[in-house]
């Protein structure tokens, strides 16, 4: 039998440069050239199983469909099956867990979640699935869930004990309204703006050296006050409406904004007051 140290050095140098199939074939060549006991010796040197090396020898002696196909490492059907095949319903379970906890801009249907992968892993295991966090990460990407940059989402005081239950109730109510064909609205008062000739961000085209002149300060003008835009967005019909008022951001202002939206919506898309 040839010098063992030379064999060890050769395998150590070349193995790291090869892919799975190339390693299997190389070790098969080395083991076959050693003769009796070669498979066991090469297995001990390389750390690759006797079964894999024997397979490499077999492929060299009777080439199959993958031997000369550089695009495949294994024959068709080889390798571990995807978890969706072995554990049906796992994607549906993930979506069910996240459905009531989805956050984000209602105008953006790219979903994202603040529930951690570890929490999802624990919850799925409690449901009987055998899965790890890395697989959950892959599944989430396939389902169009994405990690997002930080948003204002931290309260100064602890959330109410019934907070999750409240949002789950809202979520179920939204689904019921959608089934009945009723509108589902996202409403919010936007940032107040000073009324007057104030500077605004952004640029417009004007003659050279003839930019509009605005006040040199941003202090509100008492006589004019501030304007409050109140936005109403019909999520599933993709219709938006903004009511601008000069009153305080009160419940009455919100209700009046909704009334104005309803008048326009009734004319535009046929909603009735019922």
Residue pairs with C-beta under 8 A, 6 or more apart in sequence:
1 34
1 35
1 37
1 41
2 34
4 41
7 30
7 34
7 41
7 42
7 45
8 45
10 30
11 26
11 27
11 30
11 42
11 45
11 46
14 26
15 23
15 26
15 46
18 26
19 73
20 73
20 74
21 66
21 72
21 73
21 74
23 46
23 48
24 48
24 52
24 53
24 55
24 56
24 59
25 56
25 59
25 60
25 67
26 56
27 42
27 46
27 48
27 52
27 53
27 56
28 53
28 54
28 55
28 56
28 57
28 58
28 59
28 60
29 56
29 60
30 38
30 42
31 38
31 39
31 41
31 42
31 43
31 53
31 56
31 57
32 38
32 57
32 60
34 41
34 42
39 50
39 53
39 54
39 57
40 50
42 48
42 53
43 49
43 50
43 53
46 53
59 66
59 67
60 67
64 75
65 72
65 75
65 76
66 72
66 73
66 74
66 75
83 90
83 131
83 135
83 139
84 90
84 91
84 139
87 129
87 130
87 131
90 124
90 129
90 131
90 139
91 139
91 142
91 143
93 124
93 127
93 129
94 120
94 124
94 136
94 139
94 140
94 143
95 143
97 115
97 120
97 123
97 124
98 111
98 113
98 115
98 120
98 145
99 171
100 164
100 167
100 168
100 171
101 113
101 114
101 115
101 164
101 167
102 111
102 112
102 113
103 112
103 113
103 114
103 151
103 153
104 110
104 111
104 112
104 148
106 186
106 233
106 235
107 186
107 233
107 235
110 144
110 146
111 143
111 144
111 145
111 146
112 145
112 146
112 147
112 148
113 140
113 145
114 153
117 133
117 136
117 137
118 133
120 133
120 136
121 131
121 132
121 133
121 136
124 131
124 136
125 131
160 166
174 184
177 183
177 184
178 184
178 236
183 234
183 236
183 237
183 265
183 271
184 234
184 235
184 236
185 232
185 233
185 234
185 235
185 258
185 261
186 231
186 232
186 233
186 235
187 230
187 231
187 232
187 233
187 254
187 257
187 258
188 230
188 231
189 228
189 229
189 230
189 231
189 249
189 253
189 254
190 228
190 229
190 230
190 231
190 242
191 229
192 226
192 227
192 228
192 249
193 226
193 227
193 229
194 218
194 219
194 220
194 221
194 224
194 226
194 227
195 220
195 221
195 224
195 225
195 226
195 227
195 246
196 215
196 220
196 221
196 224
197 214
197 215
198 214
198 215
198 218
199 214
199 215
199 218
206 212
220 226
225 246
226 246
227 244
227 245
227 246
228 244
228 245
228 246
228 247
228 248
228 249
228 253
229 242
229 243
229 244
230 242
230 243
230 244
230 245
230 249
230 253
230 254
230 257
231 240
231 241
231 242
232 240
232 241
232 242
232 243
232 257
232 258
232 261
233 239
233 240
233 241
234 240
234 265
237 269
239 265
239 268
239 269
241 257
241 260
241 261
241 264
241 265
243 256
243 257
243 260
243 261
245 253
245 256
245 257
247 253
262 271
262 273
265 271
266 272
266 273
